[in-house]
Amino acid sequence: MRSKLHATGQDAGVLDAAGIATARVLLVATAESFQTRNAVQKARAINPTIVIIVRTHTEADRTALGADGADHVVMGERELARSMLRQTLVCLHVPAEEAARLSAGL
């Protein structure tokens, strides 16, 4: 079992080397949305049942990646903001459960 492969995923050979045909999960965290979309499209075509989790930076890319076949799209800046808000609330003595609830709505 291959645990990780550092590559862009734009080349089907890279996806083959990663064992994408039988993989259960694919994580994609590239800086370029074109590379991310390309990897998602190719992986989905090779393995229709794979769970694809990607990171993106914009709402437009989030929508496009979902349409391309990504199962979970994480917006990096939004997750960072949630974490910072949660930590700030805890520092202000808001109970951890309440801080988590409040920051989840961000």
ABEGO torsion letter per residue (X at the ends): XBABBBBAGABAAAAAAAGAAABABBBBBBABAAAAAAAAAAAAAABAABBBBBBBABAAAAAAAAAAGBABBBBAAAAAAAAAAAAAAAAAGBBAAAAAAAAAAX
